[in-house]
Amino acid sequence: MWTVESGEAMTTITIPLTKQQAEKLAETAVRYQVTPEELVLRGIEELLARPATEMAIDPLIDLILEKNAELYRRLA
C-alpha cells in the first residue's frame, strides 16, 4: 500500500518497507553518501527517464537469454 500527498510543488509518497529493505536502503545511501530519500528519488528519476519500450523489453530479453543459455554455451 502507498499513499500520495500532493502539495503545490511536491508530492510525497509513503511506501511500506520491510526491516531488511529499510536497512539495505540505508546502507546503500551511506555508500553513495546521500540520504535514503535522495537515493530513492534518483532511482525514480532514472527509471522515469527510460523509454517505455526499454522497460518493457528488458524482462523479455532476460527471459530469452535465460531460455537459450545452454544453446549459447554450446555455440561459444
C-alpha positions in Angstrom: 0.0 0.0 0.0 1.2 3.5 -0.7 -0.3 6.9 -0.2 0.2 10.1 -2.0 0.0 13.6 -0.5 0.1 16.5 -3.0 1.2 20.0 -2.3 1.7 22.9 -4.5 5.1 21.9 -5.9 5.8 18.5 -4.5 4.1 15.1 -3.9 5.0 12.9 -1.0 4.7 9.2 -1.4 4.8 6.8 1.6 5.5 3.1 1.0 5.9 0.3 3.5 9.4 -1.3 3.6 10.4 -4.4 5.4 13.1 -4.0 8.0 15.5 -5.7 5.7 14.6 -3.4 2.8 15.0 -0.3 5.0 18.4 -1.5 6.3 19.6 -2.2 2.8 18.4 1.2 1.6 20.2 2.9 4.4 23.4 1.0 3.8 23.3 1.8 0.1 22.6 5.5 0.8 25.6 5.6 3.1 27.8 4.1 0.4 26.7 6.7 -2.1 26.9 9.5 0.6 23.3 10.6 0.2 20.2 10.3 2.3 17.9 7.3 1.7 15.3 9.8 0.3 17.8 11.2 -2.2 18.8 7.6 -3.3 15.1 6.7 -3.9 14.5 9.9 -5.8 17.5 9.4 -8.0 16.3 5.8 -8.7 12.8 7.0 -9.6 14.3 9.8 -11.9 16.4 7.2 -13.7 13.5 4.8 -14.1 11.2 7.6 -15.4 13.9 8.8 -17.9 14.0 5.4 -19.6 11.9 5.0 -22.7 8.8 2.9 -22.0 9.8 0.4 -24.7 13.2 -0.2 -22.9 11.4 -1.1 -19.7 9.0 -3.5 -21.4 11.8 -5.2 -23.4 14.3 -5.8 -20.6 12.5 -8.6 -18.9 11.7 -10.2 -22.3 15.4 -10.1 -23.3 16.3 -11.6 -19.9 13.8 -14.4 -20.4 15.1 -15.2 -23.9 18.7 -15.2 -22.8 17.9 -17.5 -19.9 15.9 -19.9 -22.0 18.7 -20.1 -24.6 21.7 -20.1 -22.2 22.6 -23.7 -23.0 22.4 -23.1 -26.7 24.7 -20.1 -26.4 27.2 -22.1 -24.3 27.4 -24.8 -27.0 27.8 -22.3 -29.8 30.6 -20.4 -28.0 
